[in-house]
């Protein structure tokens, strides 16, 4: 479910939510940032099977599925 919320967070702020129930992403940002992400293994089997439904997304490439042709 997409809530359409945008949180204006400051350095050191903490957000806790059920990521299995809400879609979420970061907006574009200029500068440097870092995140600590803690999660449970509730959907580990789904992740191994098909990357939680994102297996064919270009950003979910695994080393097993990665083929690069460097033309060498």
mmCIF file of the N, C-alpha and C atoms, coordinates in Angstrom:
data_MODEL
# 
_entry.id   MODEL 
# 
loop_
_atom_site.group_PDB 
_atom_site.id 
_atom_site.type_symbol 
_atom_site.label_atom_id 
_atom_site.label_alt_id 
_atom_site.label_comp_id 
_atom_site.label_asym_id 
_atom_site.label_entity_id 
_atom_site.label_seq_id 
_atom_site.pdbx_PDB_ins_code 
_atom_site.Cartn_x 
_atom_site.Cartn_y 
_atom_site.Cartn_z 
_atom_site.occupancy 
_atom_site.B_iso_or_equiv 
_atom_site.pdbx_formal_charge 
_atom_site.auth_seq_id 
_atom_site.auth_comp_id 
_atom_site.auth_asym_id 
_atom_site.auth_atom_id 
_atom_site.pdbx_PDB_model_num 
ATOM 1   N N  . UNK A 1 1  ? 0.845  -1.171  0.000   1.00 0.00 ? 1  UNK A N  1 
ATOM 2   C CA . UNK A 1 1  ? 0.000  0.000   0.000   1.00 0.00 ? 1  UNK A CA 1 
ATOM 3   C C  . UNK A 1 1  ? 0.891  1.234   0.000   1.00 0.00 ? 1  UNK A C  1 
ATOM 4   N N  . UNK A 1 2  ? 0.619  2.157   -0.873  1.00 0.00 ? 2  UNK A N  1 
ATOM 5   C CA . UNK A 1 2  ? 1.380  3.405   -0.961  1.00 0.00 ? 2  UNK A CA 1 
ATOM 6   C C  . UNK A 1 2  ? 0.623  4.495   -0.222  1.00 0.00 ? 2  UNK A C  1 
ATOM 7   N N  . UNK A 1 3  ? 1.199  4.996   0.866   1.00 0.00 ? 3  UNK A N  1 
ATOM 8   C CA . UNK A 1 3  ? 0.534  6.015   1.674   1.00 0.00 ? 3  UNK A CA 1 
ATOM 9   C C  . UNK A 1 3  ? 0.746  7.428   1.151   1.00 0.00 ? 3  UNK A C  1 
ATOM 10  N N  . UNK A 1 4  ? 1.796  7.639   0.377   1.00 0.00 ? 4  UNK A N  1 
ATOM 11  C CA . UNK A 1 4  ? 2.084  8.972   -0.133  1.00 0.00 ? 4  UNK A CA 1 
ATOM 12  C C  . UNK A 1 4  ? 2.709  9.890   0.905   1.00 0.00 ? 4  UNK A C  1 
ATOM 13  N N  . UNK A 1 5  ? 3.304  9.325   1.942   1.00 0.00 ? 5  UNK A N  1 
ATOM 14  C CA . UNK A 1 5  ? 3.950  10.130  2.974   1.00 0.00 ? 5  UNK A CA 1 
ATOM 15  C C  . UNK A 1 5  ? 5.369  10.487  2.576   1.00 0.00 ? 5  UNK A C  1 
ATOM 16  N N  . UNK A 1 6  ? 5.795  11.687  2.920   1.00 0.00 ? 6  UNK A N  1 
ATOM 17  C CA . UNK A 1 6  ? 7.185  12.104  2.777   1.00 0.00 ? 6  UNK A CA 1 
ATOM 18  C C  . UNK A 1 6  ? 7.629  12.573  4.150   1.00 0.00 ? 6  UNK A C  1 
ATOM 19  N N  . UNK A 1 7  ? 8.630  11.922  4.707   1.00 0.00 ? 7  UNK A N  1 
ATOM 20  C CA . UNK A 1 7  ? 9.110  12.256  6.046   1.00 0.00 ? 7  UNK A CA 1 
ATOM 21  C C  . UNK A 1 7  ? 10.332 13.157  5.941   1.00 0.00 ? 7  UNK A C  1 
ATOM 22  N N  . UNK A 1 8  ? 10.287 14.298  6.587   1.00 0.00 ? 8  UNK A N  1 
ATOM 23  C CA . UNK A 1 8  ? 11.411 15.226  6.605   1.00 0.00 ? 8  UNK A CA 1 
ATOM 24  C C  . UNK A 1 8  ? 12.272 14.876  7.819   1.00 0.00 ? 8  UNK A C  1 
ATOM 25  N N  . UNK A 1 9  ? 13.215 13.963  7.617   1.00 0.00 ? 9  UNK A N  1 
ATOM 26  C CA . UNK A 1 9  ? 14.024 13.444  8.724   1.00 0.00 ? 9  UNK A CA 1 
ATOM 27  C C  . UNK A 1 9  ? 15.315 14.228  8.875   1.00 0.00 ? 9  UNK A C  1 
ATOM 28  N N  . UNK A 1 10 ? 15.787 14.268  10.094  1.00 0.00 ? 10 UNK A N  1 
ATOM 29  C CA . UNK A 1 10 ? 17.051 14.928  10.420  1.00 0.00 ? 10 UNK A CA 1 
ATOM 30  C C  . UNK A 1 10 ? 18.080 13.865  10.789  1.00 0.00 ? 10 UNK A C  1 
ATOM 31  N N  . UNK A 1 11 ? 19.338 14.249  10.793  1.00 0.00 ? 11 UNK A N  1 
ATOM 32  C CA . UNK A 1 11 ? 20.410 13.343  11.169  1.00 0.00 ? 11 UNK A CA 1 
ATOM 33  C C  . UNK A 1 11 ? 20.118 12.716  12.533  1.00 0.00 ? 11 UNK A C  1 
ATOM 34  N N  . UNK A 1 12 ? 20.162 11.392  12.591  1.00 0.00 ? 12 UNK A N  1 
ATOM 35  C CA . UNK A 1 12 ? 19.926 10.680  13.839  1.00 0.00 ? 12 UNK A CA 1 
ATOM 36  C C  . UNK A 1 12 ? 18.495 10.240  14.063  1.00 0.00 ? 12 UNK A C  1 
ATOM 37  N N  . UNK A 1 13 ? 17.562 10.657  13.201  1.00 0.00 ? 13 UNK A N  1 
ATOM 38  C CA . UNK A 1 13 ? 16.169 10.244  13.343  1.00 0.00 ? 13 UNK A CA 1 
ATOM 39  C C  . UNK A 1 13 ? 16.026 8.749   13.052  1.00 0.00 ? 13 UNK A C  1 
ATOM 40  N N  . UNK A 1 14 ? 15.051 8.129   13.673  1.00 0.00 ? 14 UNK A N  1 
ATOM 41  C CA . UNK A 1 14 ? 14.785 6.706   13.495  1.00 0.00 ? 14 UNK A CA 1 
ATOM 42  C C  . UNK A 1 14 ? 13.346 6.537   13.029  1.00 0.00 ? 14 UNK A C  1 
ATOM 43  N N  . UNK A 1 15 ? 13.150 5.686   12.040  1.00 0.00 ? 15 UNK A N  1 
ATOM 44  C CA . UNK A 1 15 ? 11.815 5.364   11.542  1.00 0.00 ? 15 UNK A CA 1 
ATOM 45  C C  . UNK A 1 15 ? 11.652 3.856   11.594  1.00 0.00 ? 15 UNK A C  1 
ATOM 46  N N  . UNK A 1 16 ? 10.553 3.399   12.154  1.00 0.00 ? 16 UNK A N  1 
ATOM 47  C CA . UNK A 1 16 ? 10.267 1.969   12.226  1.00 0.00 ? 16 UNK A CA 1 
ATOM 48  C C  . UNK A 1 16 ? 8.914  1.733   11.560  1.00 0.00 ? 16 UNK A C  1 
ATOM 49  N N  . UNK A 1 17 ? 8.857  0.784   10.636  1.00 0.00 ? 17 UNK A N  1 
ATOM 50  C CA . UNK A 1 17 ? 7.598  0.453   9.975   1.00 0.00 ? 17 UNK A CA 1 
ATOM 51  C C  . UNK A 1 17 ? 7.674  -0.965  9.444   1.00 0.00 ? 17 UNK A C  1 
ATOM 52  N N  . UNK A 1 18 ? 6.527  -1.531  9.144   1.00 0.00 ? 18 UNK A N  1 
ATOM 53  C CA . UNK A 1 18 ? 6.456  -2.882  8.576   1.00 0.00 ? 18 UNK A CA 1 
ATOM 54  C C  . UNK A 1 18 ? 6.664  -2.780  7.072   1.00 0.00 ? 18 UNK A C  1 
ATOM 55  N N  . UNK A 1 19 ? 7.883  -3.041  6.622   1.00 0.00 ? 19 UNK A N  1 
ATOM 56  C CA . UNK A 1 19 ? 8.178  -2.906  5.200   1.00 0.00 ? 19 UNK A CA 1 
ATOM 57  C C  . UNK A 1 19 ? 7.451  -3.949  4.364   1.00 0.00 ? 19 UNK A C  1 
ATOM 58  N N  . UNK A 1 20 ? 6.999  -5.032  4.972   1.00 0.00 ? 20 UNK A N  1 
ATOM 59  C CA . UNK A 1 20 ? 6.236  -6.031  4.226   1.00 0.00 ? 20 UNK A CA 1 
ATOM 60  C C  . UNK A 1 20 ? 4.825  -5.545  3.922   1.00 0.00 ? 20 UNK A C  1 
ATOM 61  N N  . UNK A 1 21 ? 4.381  -4.488  4.583   1.00 0.00 ? 21 UNK A N  1 
ATOM 62  C CA . UNK A 1 21 ? 3.027  -3.964  4.397   1.00 0.00 ? 21 UNK A CA 1 
ATOM 63  C C  . UNK A 1 21 ? 2.986  -2.649  3.625   1.00 0.00 ? 21 UNK A C  1 
ATOM 64  N N  . UNK A 1 22 ? 4.126  -1.948  3.525   1.00 0.00 ? 22 UNK A N  1 
ATOM 65  C CA . UNK A 1 22 ? 4.161  -0.632  2.896   1.00 0.00 ? 22 UNK A CA 1 
ATOM 66  C C  . UNK A 1 22 ? 5.253  -0.559  1.842   1.00 0.00 ? 22 UNK A C  1 
ATOM 67  N N  . UNK A 1 23 ? 4.922  -0.029  0.677   1.00 0.00 ? 23 UNK A N  1 
ATOM 68  C CA . UNK A 1 23 ? 5.987  0.225   -0.288  1.00 0.00 ? 23 UNK A CA 1 
ATOM 69  C C  . UNK A 1 23 ? 6.772  1.442   0.206   1.00 0.00 ? 23 UNK A C  1 
ATOM 70  N N  . UNK A 1 24 ? 8.057  1.491   -0.121  1.00 0.00 ? 24 UNK A N  1 
ATOM 71  C CA . UNK A 1 24 ? 8.890  2.578   0.383   1.00 0.00 ? 24 UNK A CA 1 
ATOM 72  C C  . UNK A 1 24 ? 10.100 2.764   -0.523  1.00 0.00 ? 24 UNK A C  1 
ATOM 73  N N  . UNK A 1 25 ? 10.598 3.985   -0.560  1.00 0.00 ? 25 UNK A N  1 
ATOM 74  C CA . UNK A 1 25 ? 11.766 4.310   -1.381  1.00 0.00 ? 25 UNK A CA 1 
ATOM 75  C C  . UNK A 1 25 ? 12.330 5.644   -0.912  1.00 0.00 ? 25 UNK A C  1 
ATOM 76  N N  . UNK A 1 26 ? 13.511 5.986   -1.401  1.00 0.00 ? 26 UNK A N  1 
ATOM 77  C CA . UNK A 1 26 ? 14.138 7.275   -1.103  1.00 0.00 ? 26 UNK A CA 1 
ATOM 78  C C  . UNK A 1 26 ? 13.928 8.226   -2.270  1.00 0.00 ? 26 UNK A C  1 
ATOM 79  N N  . UNK A 1 27 ? 13.682 9.470   -1.974  1.00 0.00 ? 27 UNK A N  1 
ATOM 80  C CA . UNK A 1 27 ? 13.589 10.494  -3.009  1.00 0.00 ? 27 UNK A CA 1 
ATOM 81  C C  . UNK A 1 27 ? 14.994 10.867  -3.462  1.00 0.00 ? 27 UNK A C  1 
ATOM 82  N N  . UNK A 1 28 ? 15.098 11.544  -4.614  1.00 0.00 ? 28 UNK A N  1 
ATOM 83  C CA . UNK A 1 28 ? 16.390 12.001  -5.101  1.00 0.00 ? 28 UNK A CA 1 
ATOM 84  C C  . UNK A 1 28 ? 17.025 12.915  -4.061  1.00 0.00 ? 28 UNK A C  1 
ATOM 85  N N  . UNK A 1 29 ? 18.347 12.864  -4.001  1.00 0.00 ? 29 UNK A N  1 
ATOM 86  C CA . UNK A 1 29 ? 19.064 13.589  -2.957  1.00 0.00 ? 29 UNK A CA 1 
ATOM 87  C C  . UNK A 1 29 ? 20.410 14.038  -3.508  1.00 0.00 ? 29 UNK A C  1 
ATOM 88  N N  . UNK A 1 30 ? 20.831 15.233  -3.166  1.00 0.00 ? 30 UNK A N  1 
ATOM 89  C CA . UNK A 1 30 ? 22.150 15.726  -3.533  1.00 0.00 ? 30 UNK A CA 1 
ATOM 90  C C  . UNK A 1 30 ? 23.000 15.768  -2.269  1.00 0.00 ? 30 UNK A C  1 
ATOM 91  N N  . UNK A 1 31 ? 24.172 15.160  -2.328  1.00 0.00 ? 31 UNK A N  1 
ATOM 92  C CA . UNK A 1 31 ? 25.052 15.126  -1.168  1.00 0.00 ? 31 UNK A CA 1 
ATOM 93  C C  . UNK A 1 31 ? 25.365 13.700  -0.775  1.00 0.00 ? 31 UNK A C  1 
ATOM 94  N N  . UNK A 1 32 ? 25.735 13.519  0.468   1.00 0.00 ? 32 UNK A N  1 
ATOM 95  C CA . UNK A 1 32 ? 26.063 12.189  0.973   1.00 0.00 ? 32 UNK A CA 1 
ATOM 96  C C  . UNK A 1 32 ? 25.063 11.796  2.047   1.00 0.00 ? 32 UNK A C  1 
ATOM 97  N N  . UNK A 1 33 ? 24.736 10.524  2.081   1.00 0.00 ? 33 UNK A N  1 
ATOM 98  C CA . UNK A 1 33 ? 23.861 10.023  3.132   1.00 0.00 ? 33 UNK A CA 1 
ATOM 99  C C  . UNK A 1 33 ? 24.160 8.560   3.371   1.00 0.00 ? 33 UNK A C  1 
ATOM 100 N N  . UNK A 1 34 ? 23.737 8.085   4.499   1.00 0.00 ? 34 UNK A N  1 
ATOM 101 C CA . UNK A 1 34 ? 23.922 6.674   4.848   1.00 0.00 ? 34 UNK A CA 1 
ATOM 102 C C  . UNK A 1 34 ? 22.707 6.217   5.640   1.00 0.00 ? 34 UNK A C  1 
ATOM 103 N N  . UNK A 1 35 ? 22.422 4.925   5.571   1.00 0.00 ? 35 UNK A N  1 
ATOM 104 C CA . UNK A 1 35 ? 21.297 4.356   6.306   1.00 0.00 ? 35 UNK A CA 1 
ATOM 105 C C  . UNK A 1 35 ? 21.727 3.065   6.973   1.00 0.00 ? 35 UNK A C  1 
ATOM 106 N N  . UNK A 1 36 ? 21.158 2.803   8.121   1.00 0.00 ? 36 UNK A N  1 
ATOM 107 C CA . UNK A 1 36 ? 21.271 1.507   8.767   1.00 0.00 ? 36 UNK A CA 1 
ATOM 108 C C  . UNK A 1 36 ? 19.909 0.850   8.622   1.00 0.00 ? 36 UNK A C  1 
ATOM 109 N N  . UNK A 1 37 ? 19.893 -0.345  8.065   1.00 0.00 ? 37 UNK A N  1 
ATOM 110 C CA . UNK A 1 37 ? 18.630 -1.042  7.856   1.00 0.00 ? 37 UNK A CA 1 
ATOM 111 C C  . UNK A 1 37 ? 18.649 -2.335  8.658   1.00 0.00 ? 37 UNK A C  1 
ATOM 112 N N  . UNK A 1 38 ? 17.681 -2.486  9.524   1.00 0.00 ? 38 UNK A N  1 
ATOM 113 C CA . UNK A 1 38 ? 17.531 -3.701  10.311  1.00 0.00 ? 38 UNK A CA 1 
ATOM 114 C C  . UNK A 1 38 ? 16.282 -4.408  9.822   1.00 0.00 ? 38 UNK A C  1 
ATOM 115 N N  . UNK A 1 39 ? 16.352 -5.715  9.719   1.00 0.00 ? 39 UNK A N  1 
ATOM 116 C CA . UNK A 1 39 ? 15.191 -6.455  9.222   1.00 0.00 ? 39 UNK A CA 1 
ATOM 117 C C  . UNK A 1 39 ? 15.130 -7.819  9.874   1.00 0.00 ? 39 UNK A C  1 
ATOM 118 N N  . UNK A 1 40 ? 13.965 -8.426  9.750   1.00 0.00 ? 40 UNK A N  1 
ATOM 119 C CA . UNK A 1 40 ? 13.801 -9.802  10.216  1.00 0.00 ? 40 UNK A CA 1 
ATOM 120 C C  . UNK A 1 40 ? 13.876 -10.722 9.002   1.00 0.00 ? 40 UNK A C  1 
ATOM 121 N N  . UNK A 1 41 ? 13.906 -11.988 9.235   1.00 0.00 ? 41 UNK A N  1 
ATOM 122 C CA . UNK A 1 41 ? 13.983 -12.946 8.127   1.00 0.00 ? 41 UNK A CA 1 
ATOM 123 C C  . UNK A 1 41 ? 12.618 -13.524 7.784   1.00 0.00 ? 41 UNK A C  1 
ATOM 124 N N  . UNK A 1 42 ? 11.566 -12.759 8.016   1.00 0.00 ? 42 UNK A N  1 
ATOM 125 C CA . UNK A 1 42 ? 10.205 -13.221 7.760   1.00 0.00 ? 42 UNK A CA 1 
ATOM 126 C C  . UNK A 1 42 ? 10.022 -13.689 6.319   1.00 0.00 ? 42 UNK A C  1 
ATOM 127 N N  . UNK A 1 43 ? 10.594 -12.989 5.363   1.00 0.00 ? 43 UNK A N  1 
ATOM 128 C CA . UNK A 1 43 ? 10.389 -13.340 3.956   1.00 0.00 ? 43 UNK A CA 1 
ATOM 129 C C  . UNK A 1 43 ? 11.650 -13.883 3.295   1.00 0.00 ? 43 UNK A C  1 
ATOM 130 N N  . UNK A 1 44 ? 12.524 -14.490 4.060   1.00 0.00 ? 44 UNK A N  1 
ATOM 131 C CA . UNK A 1 44 ? 13.779 -14.991 3.493   1.00 0.00 ? 44 UNK A CA 1 
ATOM 132 C C  . UNK A 1 44 ? 13.555 -15.990 2.366   1.00 0.00 ? 44 UNK A C  1 
ATOM 133 N N  . UNK A 1 45 ? 12.615 -16.902 2.522   1.00 0.00 ? 45 UNK A N  1 
ATOM 134 C CA . UNK A 1 45 ? 12.366 -17.899 1.470   1.00 0.00 ? 45 UNK A CA 1 
ATOM 135 C C  . UNK A 1 45 ? 11.909 -17.226 0.183   1.00 0.00 ? 45 UNK A C  1 
ATOM 136 N N  . UNK A 1 46 ? 11.055 -16.220 0.293   1.00 0.00 ? 46 UNK A N  1 
ATOM 137 C CA . UNK A 1 46 ? 10.602 -15.494 -0.894  1.00 0.00 ? 46 UNK A CA 1 
ATOM 138 C C  . UNK A 1 46 ? 11.755 -14.737 -1.551  1.00 0.00 ? 46 UNK A C  1 
ATOM 139 N N  . UNK A 1 47 ? 12.661 -14.207 -0.737  1.00 0.00 ? 47 UNK A N  1 
ATOM 140 C CA . UNK A 1 47 ? 13.818 -13.489 -1.287  1.00 0.00 ? 47 UNK A CA 1 
ATOM 141 C C  . UNK A 1 47 ? 14.705 -14.444 -2.088  1.00 0.00 ? 47 UNK A C  1 
ATOM 142 N N  . UNK A 1 48 ? 14.972 -15.605 -1.543  1.00 0.00 ? 48 UNK A N  1 
ATOM 143 C CA . UNK A 1 48 ? 15.810 -16.587 -2.233  1.00 0.00 ? 48 UNK A CA 1 
ATOM 144 C C  . UNK A 1 48 ? 15.123 -17.063 -3.509  1.00 0.00 ? 48 UNK A C  1 
ATOM 145 N N  . UNK A 1 49 ? 13.818 -17.261 -3.455  1.00 0.00 ? 49 UNK A N  1 
ATOM 146 C CA . UNK A 1 49 ? 13.066 -17.763 -4.608  1.00 0.00 ? 49 UNK A CA 1 
ATOM 147 C C  . UNK A 1 49 ? 13.037 -16.770 -5.763  1.00 0.00 ? 49 UNK A C  1 
ATOM 148 N N  . UNK A 1 50 ? 12.589 -15.535 -5.511  1.00 0.00 ? 50 UNK A N  1 
ATOM 149 C CA . UNK A 1 50 ? 12.413 -14.593 -6.628  1.00 0.00 ? 50 UNK A CA 1 
ATOM 150 C C  . UNK A 1 50 ? 12.616 -13.124 -6.230  1.00 0.00 ? 50 UNK A C  1 
ATOM 151 N N  . UNK A 1 51 ? 13.465 -12.911 -5.236  1.00 0.00 ? 51 UNK A N  1 
ATOM 152 C CA . UNK A 1 51 ? 13.772 -11.549 -4.760  1.00 0.00 ? 51 UNK A CA 1 
ATOM 153 C C  . UNK A 1 51 ? 12.484 -10.805 -4.401  1.00 0.00 ? 51 UNK A C  1 
ATOM 154 N N  . UNK A 1 52 ? 11.589 -11.494 -3.711  1.00 0.00 ? 52 UNK A N  1 
ATOM 155 C CA . UNK A 1 52 ? 10.289 -10.933 -3.287  1.00 0.00 ? 52 UNK A CA 1 
ATOM 156 C C  . UNK A 1 52 ? 9.502  -10.358 -4.468  1.00 0.00 ? 52 UNK A C  1 
ATOM 157 N N  . UNK A 1 53 ? 9.565  -11.047 -5.612  1.00 0.00 ? 53 UNK A N  1 
ATOM 158 C CA . UNK A 1 53 ? 8.836  -10.616 -6.798  1.00 0.00 ? 53 UNK A CA 1 
ATOM 159 C C  . UNK A 1 53 ? 9.600  -9.633  -7.673  1.00 0.00 ? 53 UNK A C  1 
ATOM 160 N N  . UNK A 1 54 ? 10.840 -9.299  -7.310  1.00 0.00 ? 54 UNK A N  1 
ATOM 161 C CA . UNK A 1 54 ? 11.641 -8.323  -8.060  1.00 0.00 ? 54 UNK A CA 1 
ATOM 162 C C  . UNK A 1 54 ? 12.775 -8.983  -8.842  1.00 0.00 ? 54 UNK A C  1 
ATOM 163 N N  . UNK A 1 55 ? 12.742 -10.295 -9.022  1.00 0.00 ? 55 UNK A N  1 
ATOM 164 C CA . UNK A 1 55 ? 13.848 -11.019 -9.642  1.00 0.00 ? 55 UNK A CA 1 
ATOM 165 C C  . UNK A 1 55 ? 14.231 -10.482 -11.018 1.00 0.00 ? 55 UNK A C  1 
ATOM 166 N N  . UNK A 1 56 ? 13.279 -10.061 -11.821 1.00 0.00 ? 56 UNK A N  1 
ATOM 167 C CA . UNK A 1 56 ? 13.568 -9.604  -13.179 1.00 0.00 ? 56 UNK A CA 1 
ATOM 168 C C  . UNK A 1 56 ? 13.845 -8.109  -13.279 1.00 0.00 ? 56 UNK A C  1 
ATOM 169 N N  . UNK A 1 57 ? 13.872 -7.406  -12.154 1.00 0.00 ? 57 UNK A N  1 
ATOM 170 C CA . UNK A 1 57 ? 14.197 -5.990  -12.148 1.00 0.00 ? 57 UNK A CA 1 
ATOM 171 C C  . UNK A 1 57 ? 15.692 -5.813  -12.394 1.00 0.00 ? 57 UNK A C  1 
ATOM 172 N N  . UNK A 1 58 ? 16.071 -4.844  -13.194 1.00 0.00 ? 58 UNK A N  1 
ATOM 173 C CA . UNK A 1 58 ? 17.489 -4.660  -13.546 1.00 0.00 ? 58 UNK A CA 1 
ATOM 174 C C  . UNK A 1 58 ? 18.353 -4.312  -12.347 1.00 0.00 ? 58 UNK A C  1 
ATOM 175 N N  . UNK A 1 59 ? 17.758 -3.824  -11.252 1.00 0.00 ? 59 UNK A N  1 
ATOM 176 C CA . UNK A 1 59 ? 18.531 -3.457  -10.070 1.00 0.00 ? 59 UNK A CA 1 
ATOM 177 C C  . UNK A 1 59 ? 18.682 -4.609  -9.085  1.00 0.00 ? 59 UNK A C  1 
ATOM 178 N N  . UNK A 1 60 ? 18.077 -5.737  -9.362  1.00 0.00 ? 60 UNK A N  1 
ATOM 179 C CA . UNK A 1 60 ? 18.148 -6.901  -8.481  1.00 0.00 ? 60 UNK A CA 1 
ATOM 180 C C  . UNK A 1 60 ? 19.016 -7.996  -9.104  1.00 0.00 ? 60 UNK A C  1 
ATOM 181 N N  . UNK A 1 61 ? 20.102 -7.610  -9.707  1.00 0.00 ? 61 UNK A N  1 
ATOM 182 C CA . UNK A 1 61 ? 21.011 -8.549  -10.357 1.00 0.00 ? 61 UNK A CA 1 
ATOM 183 C C  . UNK A 1 61 ? 21.858 -9.238  -9.289  1.00 0.00 ? 61 UNK A C  1 
ATOM 184 N N  . UNK A 1 62 ? 21.997 -10.549 -9.405  1.00 0.00 ? 62 UNK A N  1 
ATOM 185 C CA . UNK A 1 62 ? 22.852 -11.294 -8.481  1.00 0.00 ? 62 UNK A CA 1 
ATOM 186 C C  . UNK A 1 62 ? 24.120 -11.706 -9.209  1.00 0.00 ? 62 UNK A C  1 
ATOM 187 N N  . UNK A 1 63 ? 25.140 -12.064 -8.457  1.00 0.00 ? 63 UNK A N  1 
ATOM 188 C CA . UNK A 1 63 ? 26.390 -12.472 -9.094  1.00 0.00 ? 63 UNK A CA 1 
ATOM 189 C C  . UNK A 1 63 ? 26.188 -13.722 -9.947  1.00 0.00 ? 63 UNK A C  1 
ATOM 190 N N  . UNK A 1 64 ? 25.184 -14.565 -9.597  1.00 0.00 ? 64 UNK A N  1 
ATOM 191 C CA . UNK A 1 64 ? 24.914 -15.770 -10.376 1.00 0.00 ? 64 UNK A CA 1 
ATOM 192 C C  . UNK A 1 64 ? 24.257 -15.453 -11.718 1.00 0.00 ? 64 UNK A C  1 
ATOM 193 N N  . UNK A 1 65 ? 23.507 -14.321 -11.782 1.00 0.00 ? 65 UNK A N  1 
ATOM 194 C CA . UNK A 1 65 ? 22.815 -13.987 -13.012 1.00 0.00 ? 65 UNK A CA 1 
ATOM 195 C C  . UNK A 1 65 ? 23.522 -12.903 -13.814 1.00 0.00 ? 65 UNK A C  1 
ATOM 196 N N  . UNK A 1 66 ? 24.609 -12.391 -13.306 1.00 0.00 ? 66 UNK A N  1 
ATOM 197 C CA . UNK A 1 66 ? 25.312 -11.284 -13.943 1.00 0.00 ? 66 UNK A CA 1 
ATOM 198 C C  . UNK A 1 66 ? 26.265 -11.786 -15.022 1.00 0.00 ? 66 UNK A C  1 
ATOM 199 N N  . UNK A 1 67 ? 26.074 -11.265 -16.216 1.00 0.00 ? 67 UNK A N  1 
ATOM 200 C CA . UNK A 1 67 ? 26.985 -11.556 -17.317 1.00 0.00 ? 67 UNK A CA 1 
ATOM 201 C C  . UNK A 1 67 ? 27.376 -10.214 -17.932 1.00 0.00 ? 67 UNK A C  1 
ATOM 202 N N  . UNK A 1 68 ? 28.641 -9.934  -17.937 1.00 0.00 ? 68 UNK A N  1 
ATOM 203 C CA . UNK A 1 68 ? 29.131 -8.666  -18.509 1.00 0.00 ? 68 UNK A CA 1 
ATOM 204 C C  . UNK A 1 68 ? 30.082 -8.984  -19.656 1.00 0.00 ? 68 UNK A C  1 
ATOM 205 N N  . UNK A 1 69 ? 29.830 -8.356  -20.793 1.00 0.00 ? 69 UNK A N  1 
ATOM 206 C CA . UNK A 1 69 ? 30.707 -8.525  -21.948 1.00 0.00 ? 69 UNK A CA 1 
ATOM 207 C C  . UNK A 1 69 ? 31.575 -7.264  -22.057 1.00 0.00 ? 69 UNK A C  1 
ATOM 208 N N  . UNK A 1 70 ? 32.834 -7.390  -21.669 1.00 0.00 ? 70 UNK A N  1 
ATOM 209 C CA . UNK A 1 70 ? 33.753 -6.269  -21.730 1.00 0.00 ? 70 UNK A CA 1 
ATOM 210 C C  . UNK A 1 70 ? 34.421 -6.147  -23.105 1.00 0.00 ? 70 UNK A C  1 
ATOM 211 N N  . UNK A 1 71 ? 34.105 -7.056  -24.018 1.00 0.00 ? 71 UNK A N  1 
ATOM 212 C CA . UNK A 1 71 ? 34.677 -7.006  -25.352 1.00 0.00 ? 71 UNK A CA 1 
ATOM 213 C C  . UNK A 1 71 ? 36.157 -7.322  -25.401 1.00 0.00 ? 71 UNK A C  1 
ATOM 214 N N  . UNK A 1 72 ? 36.642 -8.058  -24.430 1.00 0.00 ? 72 UNK A N  1 
ATOM 215 C CA . UNK A 1 72 ? 38.070 -8.395  -24.396 1.00 0.00 ? 72 UNK A CA 1 
ATOM 216 C C  . UNK A 1 72 ? 38.333 -9.698  -25.100 1.00 0.00 ? 72 UNK A C  1 
# 
